[in-house]
């Protein structure tokens, strides 16, 4: 489908009927970043800068007109108390009629811009896709309850860097589970009864080679390991269902080896970057799924079943990822959300790749802490990173 020479729709004409001196309603101006995620405002602001058009004003005009036509009650106080409360927390996937009007107005503005070639078709597809509340292929994957082996919080609040938490999360690296060895895990190690302390962790593997003494900090390494992503081109017919696309059609980004000082880092996993916002499965939006990086996955195929996403190589499963949630969706309070992700792999398959490329296997472990003095006080946040299985000397293979 092409928008060249296409007559503007009635919706497009209505968008561009916005008077040059129109000022959007106070309600729109105040809540266009809260009744819908801020990415809606950011996307339209970016278009405005590139086209020299006040696209936010067009969004406000369209929202106000549509709201008046529907006769909706724009009552932020009533909806806000339902969605978010200081003591009861927030509902992660909540929406209201007003939220849907914000989204509808957003889509109408994008349609109008595309119909006059102010944005191209690829941009229209990509920017519109965020409204979809889930990736359709993710919907096929179920979730487990929190595993019995998952680390639990200690009750001591005397030291943020509790040795018990570090010990419990460090022991997960290469833990033997049914079907393989654990190479990735992230999620909370909180106690539902603890209103003063909340801890979350992330354990990420990487291949590496040390060639000198100038080494980056653990925090720097951890940050680099979160950059690699998988995605689909915005024009791909399966843009809202990535696992239904063949792996060779996925687009890798930021997955090449990285030289930092005298350290070569090779990412082993990459996040799956969904074009849409997975609000119906908020745990997959907050913690995007991980999948083997391109140099590990290039000869394999991606697959999903009832509870896993996986990579198969020569007919055998060499990587499997899993999600868990602790009971049904609940409000997100002071504590980190009760949901997590972990992945296992075939150890021989991984070691064959590392050996072929003269790489060692390391892990970056990050722990985040939220601590507050009382149930009613604001919390302080801290985070710490350390490396596991990391040899700080020059490898003989690199000499």
N, C-alpha and C positions, 0 to 999 in steps of 0.2 A: 504494500500500500504506500502511495506517495501523496504528500500534501501539496505538491506543486499544482498550481492552477485549480485547486479545489475551492469551491465557493464556501465561505465561512458559514458555520452552522448558526442556528438561532441563539445557542448558548454563547458562541463566540461574539456575535453581534451585541449581545447583552453585556458581555464583559467590556467590550470597547466603547459601550455607551456611557461609561463612567465619566462624569464631568471633570474637567481639568482641575477644578478647585474643590473636588469632593474630599472630605475628611472622614475616614472610617469611624464607626461608632466607638465610644469609649470602651465598651465591652470587648469588641474585637481587638483593639489596641492592647488591652490589658491581659487578655487570655489566649492570644494566638500561639503562645509557646507553652501553654499548660494543658489546654483541653485536647491538644494534639502534640506529639513530640516536637521538639525544637527544630528537627531536621526539615520540617515543612517550611518554616520561616527561612531557614538557611538556604534551601534550594531556590526559593523564589528571590531571595536577596541576591544570590549569585547571578541569577538570570538578569536581574535589574542592573547590576553593575556592568554586565557584558553588553547589554542592549541600550543602556541609558534610558530605560523606561521604569517608572515607579510601579513595579509589579506587585509590591505589597499593598499599595493603594487599590490596585485592581482586585486583589484577593479580598480586601476589606469591603469594597463595593459589592462584589459578588456574594460574599457572606451575608452582608446586611440585607440585600435584596431577597436572597433565598430564605433567610430567617423570617423576614416580614411576610413573605408569601405563605410560608408554612405555619405561621402564627406560633412559633415555638417560644417557650418560656426560657429566657436566658437568665438563669438564677445560679450564679457561681457559688453562692454560699450553700445552697441546698445540695448541689452536686458535689462540691468540695468536701463537705462533711461526710458524705457517703464514700467518696473515693479515698480520702486521706484524712487521718486524724493523728494528732500529736502522740497520743497514747496507744491507739489501736493500729497505727501503721497505714500503709497504702495498699490498694488492690492493684496488682501489676497489669492486669489486662482490662481494666474497667473502661467503659465508653458510655457516652450519653447521646441523646439526639443532637445536642449542640456539637459534640465531637464529630458526628457524621456530617453535619452541615459544613463544618470547617473543611473536612476532607472533600466533600462534593464541590465546594467552591474552589478548592485547590486544583482538582482535576479539570474543572471548567476553564480555569485560567490557563492551565497547560494546553488544553485543547485549542483555546483561542490563539495562543502564541504559536502553536504548531501550524494552525490553519493559515497563518500569514507568514510562515517560514522564519519566524523569529527564533525558533528552536527547531532542530531537525528531528526526524522520526526516531533515531536512536536515543536522543535525549528524552523525547516524550515517553518512550517505553521505560527507560531507566528511572526517570523521576516519578512516573505514575505507579511503578511496581511497588513502591514502599507502602502503598495503601493496603495491599493484600496482607491479611493478618497471619499468614503462615506460608512456608514453602511446602507445596503439596507432597513432595517426596518425604519430607520430615514427618508429616502426619502419619505415615505408615509405620514409623518406628516407635515402639512403646518404651516405657520407662520402668526401671526396677525400683524397689524400695532401697533405702540406704543399706549398703552391704555391712555385714557384721564386722568385717575387718577394717572398716573405715575408721580413721583416728578419732578419738574422743577428746574433749577438752579437759584439762586439769582444773581443779577448783582453786588453785593458788593464783592470786592476782598481784603478788608482790613484785614480779619481774615480767616485763613485756616479752622478753625473749626467753620464755620458759623452756628449760631444757627438755621437759617432757613432751611439749609440742614439737620441738625440733627433732627429737628422737623418733616420735611417732610418725611424722611425715617423711623423715629421711629413710626410714626402714621400708617405705613403699617402693623405692626404686628397685626394679627388677624382681619384685615380689612374685612368686610363682602362684598363678591362679589357674583355674580350669581353662585349658585351651591356650595358655601362653604365659609370658612374663609381662608384668606391668611396666609400661614405659611412660605413661602420662596419667596425671590425676589432678583435679582441682575442685575446690568446693569448701564448705564450711567445716570447722571442727568445733562447732558451738554446742552449747547445752541449751535446750529449750527453756530451762528454768533460770538461766543466768541472764539477768537484765542489766548487768553492769559491764560485761566483757563479751566480745564476739571476735572470733578469729577465722580467717579464711586462708587457704594456701593454694599454690599452683606449682606443680612439679613438671618441668619440661626437659626433654632429652635433646642432646645435640652431639654431633661428631666434631672432633677438633684435632688440631695438630699444633704443638708449641714449637716455635722456631727461634725463640730468643727470650730475653728477660722482660721486655716491655709488654705487660699484660693489662688488659682492661679490667675494670672493677666488675664484681658480680652483677651489680645493678645494670651496668652497660650491656653485659652479655644477655641478661634476662630481657632487656628492652629490645635487643636485636632479634631475639627468638620469637617475639610476638608480632613481627612485621610480615612474615610470609603468609600469603593467602591464596586460596583457590576461588575462582568465580566463573561465571558464564558471561559471554558477550551480551550486551543489551539487546541485540537483534536475534539472539538464539531463541528458537521456538519453545525451549524448555526453561526459559529464564526463571520461572516460578516453581521449578521442579528439578533441581540440579542432579539428583541421583538418577533421574530418568534420561539424562544425557550421557553419552559415552565418555569415558575418562579422557580420551584424546581430544575431546571438544572442550574440556575445561581449560581455563586460562590461569597459568601460574604467575604470581607476581611476588617479587622480593624473596625468591627461594634459592638464589644462587649462593655460593660460598662467600663468606665475608672475611676480609682481612682487617684485623684491628690490632695495631701495634705488631707484636710478634706472635699473634694468635690467629690461626685460620679456623673459622667456625662454619660448619656445614649444618644448616637446619635439617632436622629429620621429620618434622611435622609442620603443617600449615593449617591455618584456620579456614573454614569454609565461609566465604563472605556472601551472605544472602543479599540479593538486591532489595527484597522486601523486609518489612519489620515483623518479626515472628512474635507478635504480642499474644497470640493464643497459646503459644508455647514459650512463655517468657524466659524460661531457663535456657532455651536455645538461642535467645537473643542476647541475654546477659553473658553467656559463655558459649561463643560460637563453636561448633563442632570442629574437632581436629581430624586431619587425614594425612597419610604419608606424603612427604614432599615429592616433587616431580622426579628427582633422581632415584628415589626408592620406588615410586609408583609407575614409572614409565612403561614397564612391560606387563602391568597388571590390569585389572578391571574393578571398578567400583560396584558395590552391591549393597542392598539392604534386606533385612528380614524383620521378623516381628519385634525384635528388641535390640538389634545391632545395625551399625553400618560398617562395611568391611572392604578390604582390598584382597582380591584373590590373584594368585600368581601361579601360572601353570596348573590351574585347577585346584589349588589348595589355598585355604585362608591363611594369610600371613599377618593380617592386622585386623583388629575388631575394636570398635568404639561403643561405649555404653553411657546412658544417662540414668541418674536416679533422682527421685524426689521423695521427700519424707511426708507421705500422705497427700491429700488433695491440695489444690491451690489455696493458699491462705494469704492474709495480709503480710506485707513486708514491713517488719518493725525495725527496731534498732539493730537486731541481729542480721547477719548475712543470710540471704535466702536459703531455705533448706532444700538445696538441689546441687547436684554435682555431676562430674563427668570423669570417666577414666578410659584408658585404652590399653590393650595387650597386643603383643606381637610374637611371631615365631622367632625365637632367639637365634637359631642357626641362620635364618634368612637375614636378620639384621647384622649379625657378626660377619657374614660373608661380604656384605656391602662395605662395612667398616674396614675389614681386612684388605679388600681389593683396593681401597683408596688410602691405605695407611693412616686410618683415623682411629682415635680412641673414643670411647663413649663416656660422656659426662652428663650431668643434670644440673639445671638451675632451679633452686627451690626458693620460692618467695612466700613469706607469711605476712598477712595484713592484720592489724589489730585495731579494734574499736574499744575504747575504755571510757567510762564515765563514772562520776562520783555518786550519782543518785539516779533514780528512775526518771527524774524530771530535768536533769541537766543535759547540756549538749556533750557529745562525745569528742574525745581527742583521737586522732588517727595516726598510726605509725606503720611502717613497713620495713622489712629486712630481707636481704637476699644472701644466700650462700650457695657455693658450688659443691657438688658431690662427685666423687670419682675423678677429680680433676688433678692431673699431675703437672706441677709447676716447674717442669724441667724439659729440656729439649729432647724430643723423640729421636731415637737413633735412625728411624726411617726417614727423617727429614734432613739428615746431615748430607 
